[in-house]
Amino acid sequence: MADLKASFEQAQVDVKALTKRPSNDELLALYSLFKQATDGDVKGKRPGMFDFKGGAKYDAWEKLKGMDAETAMQQYVDKVGELTAAYA
């Protein structure tokens, strides 16, 4: 777990160093995995229908409901690794 946590923290640094902006779908995946890893299942009501960005983020996070933090961390690390390789 300590190694995974260190990899997760390093991935947070690495994602900020990407030379190209990831696609919206990639950004939603990163957001939802990060939130699931750090905050657990989504809470509260879905944002209103005119808050497109908030709604998309909520929906992406809600799809991960029930995923444990360690799995979310590992998938986040893997996703950042893919993006780093693609945009290096």
N, C-alpha and C positions, 0 to 999 in steps of 0.2 A: 504494500500500500504506500509506503514512503517513496518508493521509486516512481510509482504512478503519479503521486502528488507532485513530485519534483518535475516529472515529464509534463504534467498538466500546466504547472507554473511556467515552465520554459516555453511551452506551446503558446501561452498567452503573450509572451515577449516576441516570439518568432512571427506570430500573425501580424503584429504591428510593423514588422520589417518587410512585408511583402512589397515587391516593386510594382505590382499591378493590383488594381482593386478587384476583388472577387465578384462574381455575379451575385445578383440579388438572392438567388436560390442558395448559393454557397454561404452568403452572409446569414441567411435565415437558419441554415443548418448549424453554423457556428454559434449563433445566438442561442438557439434552442438547446443545443448540447451543453453550452456553458451554464445556462440557467438551470437545466435539469441537474447538472453536476453540483452546482453551488447552492441552489434553493429548493431542489426537489420538485414535486409536482406543481403544476400551475395552480394558482389560487385567484380568487376574485372573479368578477364578471368580464366577459369579452368586451373590448372597447366598441364604441358605437360604429354604425355602418359607414360613417364618413371619415373615420380614422383608419384609413387603409393600411398604413404602416403598422400601427398598433394591432390591428386585427390580424394581419399576416404574422406578426411576431407571436401573438397569443396562440394562433392556430398551429404554428410550427412547434411551439413549446408543448401545447396540449397533446400533440401526436406522440410525444415521448412519455406520457403519463404512465407511471408504474415502473419505469426504467430506474434501476438503482444508480447511485452516484458514481460508483466505480466504472460501470459500463459506459455511462455518459462521458466520464473523464477520458477513458480509453478511446472512444469514438471521436472525441474532440481532438485528442493528440493525433490520431490517425488522419483526420480531415485536414488539420494544419500541415501535417507531413505531405499529404497529397498536393495541397496548394503551394507549399514551398517548392516542391519538385516541379510543379507546372509553371510557376511564375519566377523561377530562379534564373 
